[in-house]
Amino acid sequence: MWQFAKKHNWLDEICSHMILLRHIWTKEECIIESLKYKNITEFSTNNHNAYEFARKRKWLNEIKNKIKNKK
């Protein structure tokens, strides 16, 4: 189906209603989000996108410390 649409140059029209839902997390946003949870595992489970973003940027040690030290 996709190949047929591509062959007939219909993809732009067919996909025009689609929106890319990708959020680019900042370090600050990841920290704020992580503080909603009791530990890093809960953070990973409840907001896997933010967790993975932080993991790939090597922010998890700092985030773990912030979660551990929150009151």
Phi, psi and omega per residue, in radians:
M1 nan -0.833 -3.134
W2 -1.070 -0.772 -3.128
Q3 -1.108 -0.653 3.109
F4 -1.104 -0.809 3.119
A5 -1.105 -0.721 3.124
K6 -1.115 -0.782 -3.135
K7 -1.014 -0.616 -3.110
H8 -1.679 0.195 3.114
N9 0.996 0.738 -3.140
W10 -1.810 -0.100 -3.020
L11 -1.044 -0.745 3.140
D12 -1.045 -0.755 3.140
E13 -1.196 -0.775 -3.111
I14 -1.139 -0.659 -3.038
C15 -1.679 0.056 -3.028
S16 -1.065 -0.465 -3.122
H17 -1.461 -0.180 -3.070
M18 -1.389 2.427 -3.126
I19 -2.082 2.347 3.068
L20 -1.370 2.047 -3.090
L21 -1.828 1.194 3.138
R22 -2.082 2.103 3.130
H23 -1.690 2.292 3.056
I24 -1.641 1.883 -3.080
W25 -1.351 2.419 2.967
T26 -1.595 2.878 3.093
K27 -1.053 -0.763 3.131
E28 -1.049 -0.777 3.125
E29 -1.109 -0.704 3.106
C30 -1.102 -0.736 3.122
I31 -1.118 -0.835 3.134
I32 -1.042 -0.768 3.123
E33 -1.110 -0.758 -3.090
S34 -1.119 -0.525 -3.102
L35 -1.230 -0.113 3.058
K36 -1.340 -0.201 -2.985
Y37 -2.069 2.772 -3.079
K38 -1.311 -0.513 -3.103
N39 -2.732 3.068 -3.060
I40 -1.171 -0.559 3.112
T41 -1.148 -0.746 3.102
E42 -1.132 -0.679 3.073
F43 -1.043 -0.839 -3.141
S44 -1.066 -0.726 -3.108
T45 -1.217 -0.743 -3.018
N46 -1.523 -0.441 3.056
N47 -2.499 1.325 -3.059
H48 -1.088 -0.598 3.136
N49 -1.104 -0.828 3.121
A50 -1.134 -0.737 3.121
Y51 -1.021 -0.872 -3.122
E52 -1.115 -0.661 3.096
F53 -1.065 -0.796 3.136
A54 -1.165 -0.707 -3.136
R55 -1.079 -0.793 -3.110
K56 -1.138 -0.462 3.136
R57 -1.700 0.103 3.077
K58 1.091 0.696 3.099
W59 -1.725 -0.040 -2.986
L60 -1.140 -0.635 3.118
N61 -1.063 -0.789 3.107
E62 -1.115 -0.728 3.140
I63 -1.137 -0.739 3.103
K64 -1.021 -0.763 3.129
N65 -1.105 -0.690 3.139
K66 -1.168 -0.721 3.122
I67 -1.121 -0.776 -3.103
K68 -1.087 -0.657 -3.054
N69 -1.617 -0.010 -3.132
K70 -1.258 2.714 -3.105
K71 -1.868 nan nan
